[in-house]
């Protein structure tokens, strides 16, 4: 039986809605900043500068988050294409759907040995990042996923 690819349209629609809402928000903030600058007092100009800087920071956060998400999706697709995805289907799960702790720790030990054999391989680094996530260590998972992304970009050059 062929596996079906999940429908990404709802996620794309939510992202599009949020980006449009953010654009409207930025227009409103831009008008408010303009009014602050028009007043000409030191305090209103300082507030105006703050009103301009915060949306720019927001844009940077949104763009970097979307870029990371797209890159992680590409990495995941490439890992599947290489036949090296982590098969968690046979592992026992809690009622919440999370993998049982002992099974996650055992899976982590196996994948860690693979990664230690070749830490420069982006696929192994991606897999250990996923294993950290399954084991519940989110901070190390994020750290290793950043490393995997760097290695992935380097390998694609």
DABELMO-V887756 format. One line per field, one symbol per residue. ss: DSSP state (H for helix, E for strand, L for the rest). burial: b if it has 9 or more other ideal C-beta (glycine too) atoms within 8 Angstrom, else e. Layout:
ss=???
burial=???
This chain:
ss=LLLLLLLLHHHHHHHHHHHHHHHHHHHHHHHHHHHHHHHLLHHHHHHHHHHHHHHHHHHHHHHHHHHHHHHHHHHHHHHHHLLLLLLLLLLLELLLLLELHHHHHHHHHHHHHHHHHLLLLHHHHHHHHHHHHHHLLHHHHHHHHHHHHHHHHHHHL
burial=eeeeeeeeeeeeeebeeebeebeebbeebbebbbebbeeeeeebbebbbebbebbeebbeebeeebebeebbebbbebbeeeeeebeeeebebeeeeebbeebbbebbeebbebbeeeeebbbbbbbbbbbbbbbeeeeebbbbbebbbebbbeeee
